[in-house]
Amino acid sequence: MNLVCERAAEALNEALDRLEPVRIQVATGEAVGKIAYNYYAPDLYDRRMSVIRAASPTGKTVATLVNYAIHPEVLGNDVGLLSPDLVGPLREEIEAKSGGLAVFMNGAQGGMVTADNRLLDKAADAARGYWHDERSWDECLRIGRLMASEALRIVADAPAQDDPALSCSSRVVRFPVESDLIWAVIAGSPLDYPRNADRTVSARLNLVTLGDARILTIPGEALPNIGFYLKRKMGGKHNLLFGLTNDAFGYMLTRVDFHSFSRYDYVSRTSLGEETGEILIENALKLVEEATKP
């Protein structure tokens, strides 16, 4: 963890040293093709991909950011490989075709939006909608490159913004830890994880406004319905959600979904508690309201 912090600081300093003026393009559209699905309910996921491209005044791409909800877990745990999974080919393809640096930021991918590596002609349990999976590097290449081509297609005709407004605001939120399991992890960690005496943990939410885009951070894995709701209420022309940012406090689901049916047993057990999703929604929308007051 210390090494990660050191490398992050080095990357930040390098970025500051290489600052240059850019114009941005922001676009949102449906990513088409066999990319993602919801393991618990196949069609319950957000097909929208948002892309931010920064280019020099001469038109040279400096960076491309892709925001999409998907677990990069094509290979799974049993193949025995350490890799960037689908994100590696995604970045390589964008950088090869567009230039500059490519960055991927996940969205509201909880419960359980994952890579669509299903072998649709090989059902594991047809009645319940389970399939065998293709867990190979070729499948990582297929999905990552398809995501890259869709990202470049989506942003291709977006209008350039020469002087976009930029602002960042934040809000610290306390989440009760109702789960005995997660509290044991927090309290017993040799990292001495910060926690409050009232059995809560604190997390920071950020709202970034960049031109006609609004970016909201989520300190965990929000389920798709929370993601849809927040995007609908954020009020920007392009609304981006950055999941697993600042903290990674498990799954975030609404109280009506919490332990409601068997498919949500796992995400409920690995959630801070029944009110986590409600607290996230309430505070995220307050942050948006405060930041956008005239």
C-alpha positions in Angstrom: 0.0 0.0 0.0 2.9 2.3 0.7 4.3 1.6 -2.7 0.9 2.4 -4.3 0.8 5.8 -2.4 4.4 6.6 -3.5 3.7 5.8 -7.1 0.4 7.8 -7.1 2.3 10.8 -5.7 5.0 10.4 -8.4 2.3 10.2 -11.1 0.6 13.3 -9.7 3.8 15.3 -9.7 4.6 14.1 -13.2 1.2 15.3 -14.4 1.7 18.7 -12.8 5.1 19.0 -14.5 3.5 18.3 -17.9 0.5 20.5 -17.7 -0.7 21.9 -21.0 -3.7 23.7 -22.4 -6.4 21.5 -23.9 -9.9 21.6 -25.3 -12.3 18.9 -24.1 -15.0 16.8 -25.7 -17.6 15.0 -23.6 -20.1 12.5 -24.9 -22.4 9.9 -23.6 -24.0 7.1 -25.6 -25.0 3.4 -25.5 -22.1 1.0 -25.9 -23.3 -1.5 -28.4 -22.2 -5.2 -28.5 -21.5 -8.1 -26.1 -19.6 -6.2 -23.4 -21.4 -6.4 -20.1 -24.4 -8.0 -18.4 -25.8 -8.3 -14.9 -25.1 -11.8 -13.5 -28.1 -11.5 -11.2 -30.6 -10.2 -13.8 -29.0 -10.1 -17.3 -30.7 -6.9 -18.6 -30.4 -4.9 -15.4 -27.4 -2.8 -16.2 -26.5 0.7 -17.6 -25.5 0.4 -21.2 -24.4 4.1 -21.3 -20.7 4.9 -21.7 -19.4 8.4 -21.1 -16.1 9.6 -22.6 -14.0 12.7 -22.0 -11.3 13.5 -24.5 -8.7 16.2 -23.9 -6.8 17.4 -27.0 -4.2 20.1 -27.6 -5.2 23.3 -29.5 -3.7 21.6 -32.6 -6.0 18.6 -32.2 -3.5 16.1 -30.8 -5.1 13.8 -28.2 -3.6 14.2 -24.8 -5.9 11.9 -22.8 -9.1 9.9 -23.1 -11.2 8.9 -20.1 -13.8 6.1 -20.4 -16.5 5.8 -17.7 -18.5 2.6 -17.8 -19.9 0.1 -15.3 -18.3 -3.3 -15.6 -16.3 -5.6 -13.4 -13.0 -6.3 -15.2 -13.0 -10.0 -14.3 -13.0 -11.9 -17.6 -10.3 -14.3 -16.4 -11.6 -14.9 -12.9 -9.8 -16.3 -10.0 -8.9 -19.8 -11.2 -6.8 -19.2 -14.4 -3.7 -18.3 -12.4 -2.8 -15.1 -14.3 -2.1 -11.7 -13.0 -3.2 -9.2 -15.7 -5.1 -5.9 -16.3 -7.9 -8.0 -17.7 -10.1 -6.2 -20.2 -8.8 -2.8 -19.1 -5.4 -3.4 -20.6 -6.6 -4.0 -24.2 -9.1 -1.1 -23.8 -6.3 1.3 -23.0 -3.9 -0.1 -25.5 -6.4 0.1 -28.3 -7.5 3.7 -27.6 -3.8 4.9 -27.3 -2.9 3.1 -30.5 -5.8 4.6 -32.5 -6.2 8.0 -30.8 -2.9 8.8 -29.2 -2.3 10.2 -25.7 -3.1 8.4 -22.4 -6.2 6.3 -21.9 -7.8 6.0 -18.5 -10.7 3.8 -17.3 -13.0 4.7 -14.5 -15.6 2.3 -13.3 -19.2 3.2 -12.6 -22.1 1.8 -10.6 -21.1 -1.8 -11.2 -22.4 -3.5 -8.1 -24.8 -6.4 -7.9 -23.4 -7.8 -10.3 -22.5 -6.0 -13.5 -19.7 -8.0 -15.0 -18.0 -8.7 -18.3 -20.2 -10.6 -20.8 -18.0 -13.5 -21.4 -20.9 -16.0 -21.4 -20.8 -18.9 -23.7 -24.5 -18.5 -24.7 -24.6 -22.0 -26.3 -23.4 -23.6 -23.1 -25.9 -23.2 -20.4 -24.9 -24.2 -16.9 -28.5 -23.8 -15.6 -30.9 -22.7 -18.3 -33.8 -22.3 -16.0 -32.0 -19.8 -13.8 -30.1 -18.1 -16.5 -26.5 -19.3 -15.7 -24.0 -19.9 -18.4 -20.5 -21.3 -18.7 -17.9 -18.5 -19.2 -15.0 -18.0 -21.6 -12.1 -17.2 -19.3 -9.2 -16.5 -21.8 -6.9 -13.7 -22.7 -8.5 -13.7 -26.2 -11.8 -12.8 -24.5 -10.1 -9.9 -22.7 -8.9 -8.7 -26.0 -12.3 -9.0 -27.6 -14.2 -7.1 -24.9 -11.5 -4.5 -24.3 -11.1 -3.7 -28.0 -14.8 -3.5 -28.5 -15.1 -1.1 -25.5 -12.3 1.0 -27.1 -14.0 1.2 -30.5 -17.3 2.1 -28.9 -15.7 4.8 -26.8 -14.0 6.4 -29.8 -17.2 6.2 -31.8 -19.2 7.8 -29.0 -16.8 10.8 -28.6 -15.9 11.2 -32.3 -18.4 14.0 -33.1 -18.7 15.6 -29.7 -18.3 19.4 -29.9 -15.1 20.8 -28.5 -15.3 23.0 -25.3 -12.6 25.6 -25.5 -12.9 27.1 -22.0 -14.9 24.7 -19.8 -15.7 25.6 -16.2 -14.0 23.4 -13.6 -15.0 23.1 -10.0 -14.7 20.4 -7.3 -16.7 20.2 -4.1 -16.8 17.5 -1.5 -18.8 16.2 1.5 -17.7 13.9 4.3 -20.4 11.3 5.1 -20.8 8.9 8.0 -22.0 5.4 7.2 -23.1 3.1 10.1 -21.5 -0.3 10.0 -24.3 -2.7 10.8 -22.5 -5.8 9.5 -20.6 -7.6 12.3 -18.4 -9.2 9.7 -17.3 -5.9 8.1 -16.9 -4.2 11.5 -14.6 -7.1 12.5 -12.5 -6.5 9.4 -12.3 -2.7 10.0 -11.6 -3.0 13.8 -9.2 -5.9 13.5 -7.2 -4.8 10.5 -3.4 -4.4 11.2 -3.7 -1.2 9.1 -5.6 0.4 12.0 -8.4 1.6 9.6 -10.0 4.9 10.7 -13.3 4.4 12.4 -15.6 6.3 14.7 -16.6 5.5 18.3 -20.3 5.3 17.3 -19.5 2.3 14.9 -19.5 4.4 11.8 -16.9 5.0 9.1 -16.4 8.3 7.3 -16.1 8.6 3.5 -15.7 11.6 1.2 -18.0 12.2 -1.8 -16.7 14.5 -4.5 -18.6 16.3 -7.2 -16.6 17.6 -10.1 -18.0 19.9 -12.8 -16.1 20.0 -16.0 -17.8 21.9 -18.8 -21.2 20.3 -19.4 -20.2 17.1 -17.4 -20.8 16.4 -13.8 -18.8 13.6 -12.1 -19.9 12.1 -8.7 -17.7 9.8 -6.8 -19.0 6.7 -4.9 -17.0 5.1 -2.1 -18.0 1.6 -3.0 -20.0 -0.4 -5.5 -23.5 1.1 -5.9 -26.1 -1.2 -7.5 -27.4 -0.2 -11.0 -30.7 1.2 -9.8 -28.9 3.6 -7.5 -26.6 4.6 -10.4 -29.6 5.2 -12.7 -31.3 7.3 -10.1 -28.3 9.5 -9.3 -27.6 10.1 -13.0 -31.2 11.1 -13.5 -31.0 13.6 -10.6 -27.5 15.1 -11.0 -28.7 17.6 -13.6 -25.7 17.7 -15.9 -25.9 17.2 -19.7 -23.4 14.3 -19.1 -23.5 12.6 -15.7 -20.6 10.4 -14.8 -20.3 8.1 -11.7 -16.8 7.0 -10.5 -17.2 3.9 -8.4 -14.8 2.6 -5.8 -13.3 6.1 -5.3 -11.8 7.4 -2.1 -12.9 4.3 -0.3 -14.3 0.8 -1.1 -17.0 0.1 1.4 -18.5 -2.9 -0.2 -21.9 -3.0 -2.0 -24.3 -0.1 -1.7 -27.9 -1.1 -2.1 -31.2 0.4 -1.1 -33.2 -0.8 1.9 -35.9 -2.3 -0.3 -33.3 -4.5 -2.0 -31.3 -5.4 1.2 -31.7 -9.2 1.9 -34.9 -9.1 -0.2 -34.2 -12.3 -2.2 -31.6 -15.0 -2.5 -29.6 -13.5 -5.3 -28.8 -10.5 -3.1 -27.6 -12.6 -0.2 -24.0 -12.0 -1.1 -24.2 -8.3 -1.8 -26.2 -7.8 1.4 -23.7 -9.7 3.5 -20.8 -7.6 2.1 -22.6 -4.3 2.6 -22.1 -1.9 5.5 -25.8 -2.2 6.2 -29.4 -1.6 5.2 -29.2 2.2 5.1 -26.0 2.5 3.1 -27.7 3.2 -0.2 -30.2 5.6 1.2 -27.4 7.6 3.0 -25.4 7.7 -0.2 -28.3 8.9 -2.3 -29.3 11.6 0.2 -25.9 13.0 0.7 -25.0 12.8 -3.0 -28.0 14.8 -4.0 -27.3 17.4 -1.2 -23.8 17.8 -2.5 -25.2 18.4 -6.0 -27.7 20.9 -4.7 -25.2 22.8 -2.7 -22.6 22.9 -5.5 -25.1 24.1 -8.1 -26.8 26.9 -6.2 -26.5 30.2 -8.0 
